[in-house]
Amino acid sequence: MTSQLEALNLPNNILSDIKKRSETFKNSEDAMLIGKGGYMPSEDAILFDAMIALSLGKNVLLKGPTGSGKTKLAETLSNLFGQPMHNINCSVDLDAEALLGYKTISQEGSKTSIEFIEGPVIHAMKKGHILYIDEINMAKPETLPILNGVLDYRKMITNPFTGEVIKASSDFGVIAAINEGYVGTVPLNEALKNRFVVIEVPYIQGEQLKAVLRSQSMLTNEKLISQFVTLSSDLITQVQNGQISEEAASVRALIDTCDLAVYMPPLRAISRGITEKLEDDREKAAIQNIAETLFV
Ligand SMILES: Nc1ncnc2c1ncn2[C@@H]1O[C@H](COP(=O)(O)OP(=O)(O)OP(=O)(O)O)[C@@H](O)[C@H]1O
């Protein structure tokens, strides 16, 4: 891994920053070994570019369909950099308190006082940890602008609940994830999007997918694993042709299907793990047809 990074001819300051940030970096080859559950990139640039961007202090936006490994990639980066990760799961209910923290009354003996419990943003800023904002386009458009100062060169915020001015520690990093076009999502505000470096995270295929299915599912039958990889690539072709929706090719659903296939015939596993999650009868029939030709 180190030599692969060196081969990219990165400026020395970036390379040494990446190495310095992570005490585990010299063992990163181990950390990345798929058997240990790290993110398996479809191309090295996905992982390296995310590392370079974070190392330069940029915010990273991971863009890709459901179950394509965005969270796994963020976890792997946190692992590589040796920086704990704090999660925010966005929804319409997300508010400033969920991001920044809240006041509460604390009691010590007969003494009561008001205490501020720090939320994930302030905690990660102070400690120089990684903040992971999942499904960022599920938040109401008016909620996230409170983070504008955190997400630009200032990297600071005035806590509206306490008046404290917080400047992020130099290692603080932000990774966000987005699923475009899903129910409940809204287009990301341009000013917010502009604060991120965007990295596409597609579904993995072929040998990479095989390695992930081997390591993350319970299935050990190599022939079946290969058939499921073929099923996935046929489904991705159908997605590209607009015949079925993207989530049908999710790696998460395929791992579930492989697990089920240890205990039931593959066609039933596909029905439970993939087909029945869809609403449209034509899509279901299309998947069933593909499955029946592969698993006779
Ligand atoms: N490239 C990959 N390398 C390793 N594991 C992967 C990869 N792609 C998917 N997975 C596995 O698939 C499952 C789903 O991945 P993950 O939760 O990271 O997806 P996601 O893109 O964050 O999904 P969502 O958008 O629904 O939150 C996990 O078990 C993860 O380990």
The ligand as an SDF file (V2000), in Angstrom:
LIG
                    3D

 31 33  0  0  0  0  0  0  0  0999 V2000
  -16.6820   -2.1550   -1.9690 N   0  0  0  0  0  0  0  0  0  0  0  0
  -17.0040   -2.7950   -0.8320 C   0  0  0  0  0  0  0  0  0  0  0  0
  -16.0340   -3.3040   -0.0260 N   0  0  0  0  0  0  0  0  0  0  0  0
  -16.3570   -3.9580    1.1210 C   0  0  0  0  0  0  0  0  0  0  0  0
  -17.6230   -4.1270    1.5540 N   0  0  0  0  0  0  0  0  0  0  0  0
  -18.6280   -3.6380    0.7880 C   0  0  0  0  0  0  0  0  0  0  0  0
  -18.3640   -2.9560   -0.4400 C   0  0  0  0  0  0  0  0  0  0  0  0
  -19.5560   -2.5820   -1.0000 N   0  0  0  0  0  0  0  0  0  0  0  0
  -20.5000   -2.9960   -0.1560 C   0  0  0  0  0  0  0  0  0  0  0  0
  -19.9620   -3.6390    0.9270 N   0  0  0  0  0  0  0  0  0  0  0  0
  -20.7000   -4.2740    2.0350 C   0  0  0  0  0  0  0  0  0  0  0  0
  -22.0900   -4.1120    1.7170 O   0  0  0  0  0  0  0  0  0  0  0  0
  -22.8380   -3.7150    2.8820 C   0  0  0  0  0  0  0  0  0  0  0  0
  -23.4400   -2.3450    2.6680 C   0  0  0  0  0  0  0  0  0  0  0  0
  -22.3860   -1.3710    2.6430 O   0  0  0  0  0  0  0  0  0  0  0  0
  -22.5620    0.0950    3.2640 P   0  0  0  0  0  0  0  0  0  0  0  0
  -23.4680    0.0560    4.4400 O   0  0  0  0  0  0  0  0  0  0  0  0
  -21.2060    0.6640    3.4380 O   0  0  0  0  0  0  0  0  0  0  0  0
  -23.3190    0.8000    2.0380 O   0  0  0  0  0  0  0  0  0  0  0  0
  -23.7920    2.3100    1.8820 P   0  0  0  0  0  0  0  0  0  0  0  0
  -23.3710    2.7250    0.5180 O   0  0  0  0  0  0  0  0  0  0  0  0
  -23.3300    3.1210    3.0350 O   0  0  0  0  0  0  0  0  0  0  0  0
  -25.3860    2.1270    1.9190 O   0  0  0  0  0  0  0  0  0  0  0  0
  -26.5550    3.1870    2.2510 P   0  0  0  0  0  0  0  0  0  0  0  0
  -26.4840    4.2520    1.1790 O   0  0  0  0  0  0  0  0  0  0  0  0
  -27.8120    2.3790    2.1390 O   0  0  0  0  0  0  0  0  0  0  0  0
  -26.3120    3.7140    3.6360 O   0  0  0  0  0  0  0  0  0  0  0  0
  -21.8700   -3.7750    4.0450 C   0  0  0  0  0  0  0  0  0  0  0  0
  -21.9720   -5.0470    4.6340 O   0  0  0  0  0  0  0  0  0  0  0  0
  -20.5030   -3.5960    3.3900 C   0  0  0  0  0  0  0  0  0  0  0  0
  -19.5300   -4.2350    4.1560 O   0  0  0  0  0  0  0  0  0  0  0  0
  1  2  1  0
  2  3  1  0
  2  7  2  0
  3  4  2  0
  4  5  1  0
  5  6  2  0
  6  7  1  0
  6 10  1  0
  7  8  1  0
  8  9  2  0
  9 10  1  0
 10 11  1  0
 11 12  1  0
 11 30  1  0
 12 13  1  0
 13 14  1  0
 13 28  1  0
 14 15  1  0
 15 16  1  0
 16 17  2  0
 16 18  1  0
 16 19  1  0
 19 20  1  0
 20 21  2  0
 20 22  1  0
 20 23  1  0
 23 24  1  0
 24 25  2  0
 24 26  1  0
 24 27  1  0
 28 29  1  0
 28 30  1  0
 30 31  1  0
M  END
$$$$
